[in-house]
């Protein structure tokens, strides 16, 4: 999901108890660009050198962090006051034992013919929660893994996990970079697939805690790939990259064939490094790997650090919202995003799992070529952030206090637009939810979750209006 934020979070807490946010998923060949015959400029050479330097440093740090023989790093450099995705789970969660293994096996048990047994990492996260629920509903075996860190309110994550538990999905409280735990999970359950969604998300938070991105997005990915390549059988892996990898690319709509060597943020650089690392494990160990580049995913049970979420919170609280506009460019000065509704993204994730070819390794050795794929999952209809705010005002029936400022150099990009023709062709991916429809679903959930009394009032008002106006709610027009 493209975790790009498109406004500035308000400084005041939301009315009614909304928690304030801390600063915070082609075939066997790799996509190739046609050969270019030109002499690179010094600027181009410098950008490539900088990008590959980031990848090299990320790989080095990943192996140092995962190596049991590595000397301990200074606590000030590697530890965060909150529980990061690489924090040792031994002090905060327990696992193992006969009862625990029974729960793990029961959760991962397949309930339909030819179904999958799927390990979903980041299962208490936004996309992971919805994907795990969808897989369980159709009878797949699903086991979740999440460390419930507090990048945003852990209560929201616990609430998602509680809903999954009601449907029989057990979410293991553990860390993605815990090699011992991962080895145990693969020993207890012969997973057919992994849906890897655990990550340190957010573009701007990298300015505050850069090491958390290397731990989760690089070291965590390597730990998972190491466990998967040693597993017997090896699972097929579908994992979340990001549209952020397109970085400073100016060719729109963004295609999987476009260059991705000019990241605009550390988050994007770690996701791009992840794509290169995935290629290594596909090439050497025969792991089947599919990267999904999400474009600004939104919807019920979403992430509080995303603009649509904290705009909703702040509009209701009467807190001014900051809307960024670009300093100029070839497209438009208003910041725009290819907002993609969660149900459409989940359908893409499930389709990627269903079409993922088998891994070909055995005993850690490659026996033949394995699939390596990359897909964009977006809506294909970019919407200006100002229009997003207009729609929220109509749905909430509250006027926003706007403060429009120039976009700072914080890693955000002014424009995203997905070309999904490859996913349409190979995954039968067809996004169908426009922004107005999706926001209406989100606002209904938000009010019921954070402001039930307000939700009840709107429901009664809508029922009353429906008697005399044919059931129309508001006067907003489609965002598409």
N, C-alpha and C positions, 0 to 999 in steps of 0.2 A: 504494500500500500504505500502510495506515496505519502509519507508522513510529513509533507510540507505544510507549514502553518502559513496562513494568509492574512493574519492580523496580529495584534499584540494582545496577550491575555490581560484582563483587567486586574487591577491591584486589590480590589475589594472582594470579599467573599460574597457568594450569591445569597440572595434571600432564600430562606427556607432550608438552609443547611447543605447546599451543594458544595462539595469539597473543593477548596482552591487548589489549583495545579501548581506544583513546584516548578521553579524556572527550569525552568527546565530547558511469486508461486509463475514439420521439420523432422527432422528425423535424425538419422545417425550421424549426420555431418554437422559440423559447426557452421553457423552463419558466417559468410565471408563477404566482404565488400569487393566490388570489382577492382582490379588493379588500377592504381592511379600513377600517372607518369608526370610527376612534377618535382621540383626541388623544394623541400620544406623550408619555410622561413625560419629565422632564428627564434621567433616567438613560438612557432609550432614546436620546434625542437625543445624549447624550454618547458612548454606545457607537458609534453610527453615525458620529459625527464622527471618533472615534478610528480606526475601521476605514478610512474613506475617506482619512484622512490618511496611514495606512500605505500604501494603494494608490498615492496620489499621489507620496509620497516614493519608493516602489519604482520607479514608472515613470520619475521624474526621474533616479534613480540609474542605471537601466538604460540610458537613452539617453545619459547622460553617460559611462558606462563603455564603451559601444559606439561612441561618436562618435570618429572619428579625429582631429578637431580639438580635442578636449577637452584642457584643460591637465592635465598629469600630477598625480595626487593624491599627497599625502605617502605615502611608503613604509610608514610605521608604521601608517597607517590602512587601506591596501588590501592589503598583503601578509601572507600567513600563512606560518609556518615550514614548513608542508607544502604540497604541490602541490594547490591548490584546483581546483574545476571551472572556474574562470575564469582560471587561471594561463596565461600565454602558452606555447603548446606549442613555440615555435620553439627554445627552449633545451633541451628534453627529448625531443623526438620529431622525426623527419624524415618528409616526405612529398613526393610529386611524382616526376616522371620516368616514362619509358616502362614500366619494370618494375613500378613501383608501380601505374600505371594499369591494367596488364594484370591484376594481382592483384585490384584493385577490381572490374573488369568481370567477371572469372571468378566472384568471390564473389556478385555481384548477378545473375548470369545465371539466368533462370527455367528450371526443369527439368520443368515440367508444363504442360499446356494450360490457358490462361486463369489462370495463376498470377500472383502479385504479385512485384514487385521492391521489397523493403522495406529502408529504412535504419532500423536499430535503434540508437538512441542509448542509452548506458548498457549496452551489450551484455555487458560483463564484470561487471555488477552482478547481483544475485540474480534479479529478475524478468526482466531483459533477457536473461540467459544462457538461462533456461528457455524464454522466448518465441522467441528466435532459433533454438534447437535444434528446437523444435516446427515452426516455419515451414520450416526446412530439411528436416526429415524428410518433409514432405508435398510437397516439390519447389518451394517458392518460392525466389526469389533473395533472399539476405540478405547485407547488408553491415553490420558493426558499427562503432560509434564509441565510444571510451571513453578517458579520460585516466589511468586507473589511479591515482587519488590515494590517499592513505593515511589517509582518514577511518577505515578499518579496514584490516587486514592486506592489502597489495597482492598478497601471494603467493596469497591465495584468489582474487583477481580474475584473476591470471595463470593459475591453474589452470583456471578456467572458460573463459578464452580459448583455452587449449591444447586443451581438449575440443572447443570449437567449430571450431578449426582442423582437427581430425581429420575433421570432417564437411564441410569445405570452406567454412566461414564465416571470412572474414578480418575481424579487428577492427582498425580503424585506430586507432593511438595518437595521439589528438588531442583538442582541446578543443571543447566544444559552443558556446562563445562566440567561436570563431575564425571570423570571417566569411569570410576568404579561403579557408580550408579547406572550409567548407560550400559556398561557391560552386563550388569545384573539384569537389567530390563530385557536386553536381547537374549540373555540366557534363559530367562523365565518364559518369554513369549517369542515364537518365531514370526516376527512381523513380516507381512508381505510388502508393506509400504510405510513410509515416513512422510508426514506433512510437517515440514520444519518451518514454524512461524515465530519461534522465540527470537527476540532481537532487542537491542536497545534502539528504540525509535526516536523520532524527532530530529529536526535539522538544527534548531537553535541551541538545544541543550548541550551540543558538542562544544560550544564555546565555554561552558561551565565545567563539564566533566568529560573531557575527551577520552580518557582511558577506559571509561565504561563501554564505549563503542568498540574499541579494540578487543576488550574482554568478551563481550557478547557476540558481536557480529563476525569477528575473525576467529578468536580462540574457541568460542562456543561452537562455531560451524566446524572447525577442524576436529574438535572432540567428537562431535556427532558423526562426521565422516569416518573417523578412525574406528568408532564402534561399529558402524555399518559395514565397512569393508572387511572387518574381522568376523562379522556375524555369519552364521550358516543356518538358513540361507541368507544371502545378501538381499536387503529390501530395495525396492525402487524408491527414490527420494524426490519429492516435489517440495520446493522451498521458496520462500518469499525473498525476492530481490526487491527492486524499487524503481519507479520511474525516475527517481532522483539521479540514477546513473547517467541519464542523458545530459545532466549538468548544463554546460554553456552551449550545447547544441542549438543551433538556430533553425534547422530544417524541420518544418512541421508539415503534417503530423509526425510525431516521433515513431520511427520504425525500428524493428529489431536489427536492421542492417546499418543504422546510423552509428556514427562514432560515439564512443562512451569513455574516452580517455581524458576528458576535461571536467572532472567533478567540481561542483561549486561549494561543496560542504564536506566535512569529515564523514558525516553519515553516508553520503553518496560514495565517497572513496572506499569506505569499509564494505559497502554492498558490491561495488565493482570488484574489489579484492576478493570478495566471496565468490563471484562468478568465475574468476580466474582460478581460484583454489578448487572449485567444483570441477573445472575442466581437467585439472591435474588428477583428481581422484577418478574421474571417468576414464582418462587415458591410461593410467597406470593400473588401477584396480578393477576396472570394468563396472563401476557403479552406474546405474541408470539415474540420470539427474535431469530435472526439469526446473528451470528458474522462471518464476512469474514476477513480472514487473508491474506492481500495483500502482494505480493512479488515484490518489486522494479518495480513499474509501471512507464512507460515512454511513450512518444509520443508527438504529436503536442499540443501546449498550455500547456506544462508541467510546472513543478516547477523549478524555477531558482536555488534552493539550491541543486538540484540533480546533481550527477557527470556528466551524459551524457550532461546535459544542460550547466553547467559552463565549462566543457571541450571544448564544441563547441565554446562558447564565447571566451575563452582564446586562443584556437588554432588560431582562426581567428585574434585575436589581437596580436599574437606573444608573449603572456605571457606564461612563463613556467608553466606546469601543474605538480602537485605532485601526483604520483601514489603510493599507499601503497602496501606493501607486508607483509605477516604475518611473525611472528618470528619463524614459524615452526608449525608442527601439524601433524595430522594423514592423512590429505588430500593433500593439495598442498600449496606451499608457496605463490602463486599468489592469490590475493584477487579475489573471484568469486561471481557473483550474478545471481539469477534466474530472469533475466530481463523479464518483462511481459508487452506486448503491451496494450495500453489503451483500444482498441476495445475489446480485449479478456476479460479484467476485467469488462468492462461495460456489456458484455453479461452475465457474471457470476452474476453481481448485479441484472440485470433484471430477470434472472432465479430464483434467491433467492426470489425476490419479488413475482414472479408468483407462486411459490411453498410454500410460507409462509402460514401455517395454521392460522386460526383466533385466536385472543386473546379471552380469556374466562371470563374475568372480567366484572363486571357491578357495577356501583356505587362504584368503588374502591375495590370491593370484588371479589375474585376468585370463579368461578362457576365450574371449572373442570380443568384437566391438559391441558396445552398449549404447543405448540412446542418450543423446545430449541435446536438450532442447531449451529454447528461450521464447517466452511469449509475453506480449503486452496484455494486461487486463485493465481496460479503461472503458469509459462511456462513449467516447469519440465526439462529445459535444461540449467543448469548454464554455464555462459560464463566468462572467466577471464577478469578482467578489462583491462588488456593489450590488449586483442583482441578487446574490445570496442574501445580503442584508435586507433588501427589499422584501424578499419572500419570507424571511423570518419575522419581520415587522408585521406582515399581514397575518401570518399564522399565529403569532403570539398576541396580536392586537395591542402591541405596545410600540411606540416610536423609539427608535434607537438614537442615542446621542453620539454622533459620529465625529471622529477627529481624523482627517485625511492627511497623511504625511508621506514623504518620499521613502521608498523602501531602502533600509540600511543594508550594508554589506554583512549579512548575518548567515549566508548560506542559502537563503531562499532564492528561487528563480521566478521571473515574472509571468511565465506562461507554460502550461503543459497541455498536450493534446496527443491522445493515443491513436496510432494506426493499429487496428486489431484485425486486419485482414488475415494474418497468419493464424491467429486463434480461431477466427471464424471458419477458416478452411479446415483446420486440423482438429480443433476441439469442439466445433459447432457452437462456439461462444457467440451469444447474441444478447448484449445488454439491452434491457427493456424498460428500466425505471428512470424516468426523467427527474430532474432535481426537485421540482415542485412536489411531485408524488412522494419522493424519498424523504424530503424534509418534513412533509406532513406526518409521515410515519414516525420520524425521529422525534418531532415535537410532541406528539401524542405520548410516546414512551417517556420522554424527559419529564413532562408534567406529571404523569402518573407515578414516576419514580421519586422525583424531588419535591413536587408540589401537588399532592393528590387532591387537596381542596380546590385548587385552581383548575385542575383537570376536570373535576366534577362540575364546576361552574360552566366551563366551556362546553362540556357534553350536554348539559341542560340547555344552554343557549343555542347550541347547534340543533338540538331536537326541536326547540321552539321555532327557530327560523325555518326549519325544514317543513313545518306544517304550512307555511305561507309562501315559501319561495322555491319549492321543488327540491329542498335539501342542499342547496349550494352553501358552501362554507367559505365566506370571504369573497373578495373580488379579484384575486390574483390570477394572472395568466401564466401559461406554461413557460418555464425557464428555458425550454429548448427552442 
